[in-house]
Amino acid sequence: MSAFAAAVGALFADPNIGRDAVYTPEGGAPVLVHVVARRADAVTDFGDARIWSETTRVDLQVAEVANPRPGDRIEIEGDAFLIQGEPVRDRERLVWTVDLRLA
C-alpha cells in the first residue's frame, strides 16, 4: 500500500471526516464502509434561468467498494440512498465519487 493510499484510508476512518455507512450492491450482500459526505448545492444554467438544487454526493474508497453501479444502495445514519449516474474515480484511482438520490 502506498503512503498516499494509507493517508486516504486514515482520512476516511477519522470520525471528524468519515462516516460509517452500509453499501449494498444491487442483488448483493450489505457491507460496512466508510464514506465522506458532500452535500453541496448545485446551480445549473438553463437558458437565461439559473436552477438551484440540493445534491448529495459521497466519496467511497476503492479499497472498500471496487465497482459501485447505478441502483446500488447506501444507507447513512438511517437514511437510504440509491446511486444515480455513473460513479467517477479520482486521478489516483483510490476514491469513487457517487451522486445519490433518496431511495
Sequence and secondary structure as in RCSB ss.txt:
>XXXX:A:sequence
MSAFAAAVGALFADPNIGRDAVYTPEGGAPVLVHVVARRADAVTDFGDARIWSETTRVDLQVAEVANPRPGDRIE
IEGDAFLIQGEPVRDRERLVWTVDLRLA
>XXXX:A:secstr
  HHHHHHHHHHH TTT EEEEEE TTS  EEEEEEEE  EEEEEETTEEEEEE EEEEEETTT S   TT EEE
ETTEEEEEEEEEEE TTS EEEEEEEE 
